[in-house]
């Protein structure tokens, strides 16, 4: 049975390029030595707040992942002391099925000359409120789709791992539609449920870097 992890990496000031370069290089090791498959790699856009890299990896089995973790535990323990990495969180994730807006609907929602916006949403729950948070997220993402958004990736943290309960990658047809969606959420009639369920949320723009980072693996 395959296992999926999501790694969130924060960089030290001035070390963005070094961290990104080392991560891209390490992907070849994941694939060649351990059979891990990179699913997605998103990089935080300059000027925003959040982890520099959001990397999702799929492993052929828990045994293979455990072998990788055993091999890298020492490296990970030292990683926070390197010049590039300020913090690293690895979550075990389970994909959540989505009703993804079709490409036709996404492009139909775009106004002439508009530029799509891709965001990453990290959501932490209050203790004991995981189910309520996920139910609220179902509604919030359905609302995003009504603004033409595509849910590119939605994952939920498995029990026993750390990190945000949900990691979402969402693409909006334009900045304007994204802002309209955010305003609609702010005044949503279920805002009281959001306050009960969500302990913290981090929203930041990202760009996909997987194709560039894995081009050397082809």
Order of alpha helices (4+ residues) and beta strands (2+ residues): beta-alpha-beta-beta-alpha-beta-alpha-beta-alpha-beta-beta-alpha-alpha-beta-alpha
